[in-house]
Amino acid sequence: MSDHLHEVDLLIESLRKDYPSEINSFLTFKAKAEAGPALSRREKELINVGLSVAAQCSWCISLHVKGAHDAGATRDEIMEAGFMAVVMHGGPALMYLIELTRELDSLGSPPPAAPGHA
């Protein structure tokens, strides 16, 4: 995990040198978005853990697991946030089977005669 966190630090440092306008705009937005009072830091980090898993971003996972842990989230809370990402990442993919089957139907491809037959 520390390698990912170090890599993020190096990236931000490099971008501040080479692309200050772009990275500073992003970091300002991030700070303002994170400053909202409705959710606690712990809750925000748990949301970010789930989003990091759904986005399949190793660096984001490292950053936000540490953030959630540092904000007082338990291992079980962090794992549950990860499982919610799996549910949502899997669920939307399942919904695209509607389009897939619709396309197959439009091509005249018949459904299987019985469940389990390819």
ABEGO torsion letter per residue (X at the ends): XAAAAAAAAAAAAAAAAABAAAAAAAAAAAAAAAABAABBAAAAAAAAAAAAAAAGBAAAAAAAAAAAAAAGBBAAAAAAAAAAAAAAAAAAAAAAAAAAAAAAAAAGBBBBABBGBX
